[in-house]
Amino acid sequence: MFQLSELEHTLQLKPHLLSLPINETIKGELESLFLDKIIADLGLCISVYDIQSIDGGFILPNEGAPTYTVKFRLIIFHPFVGEIISAKLKESNVDGLLLSLGFFEDIYIPEMQLPDPSYSEPDSENKRGLFLSAFVIRNQVKWIWKYENDRKVVIDYLIDECDEIRFRVQNITFPEIPKEQKDLKPFAPMEITGSIVADGLGPISWWVSA
């Protein structure tokens, strides 16, 4: 789920920072630049792990601050395809599920990646839907897996918001920033598509009670 990635970055230190220890100062600047940001094809930056080298410190012509070239390592959130992860249900609509890890929320389980047969029914307790901040109202639903056991007894298993949900990573994408925002869905620079089609996947309560 997490990996170390080495990067190189050139930055300037403002004059009022020059009296501070150089390593701590540069680490602070890197954290302000990269933490909680998505780097395309790498993932979500969680932390600056260490600084491997600092070069430069020269004041270039017409510049009032020294410039440094820094090699450093970041802790990156980028799960691999096939990895099993546990998350919480954030939203449930007619298209499927939206899951959250707390620090990352663009995890989608489309309808086709729900156990078969599954069906949805209106959620009378939650009428305000996904992407409310973008002024889109979408009715929420409850997804239910209709499971038939060895004794031919049909049991309805609800995907409940209180459950911890295990899913398998199917795909990770880094969409390009659109030139025009035609869709009211908020832009997500990193998206994870998952599946709960397999024994042991889905809400943990399904398998505890089985």
Summary of the structure (lengths in Angstrom):
residues: 210
radius of gyration: 22.7
end to end distance: 28.5
largest distance: 81.4
contacts: 558
relative contact order: 0.16
helix: 13%
strand: 45%
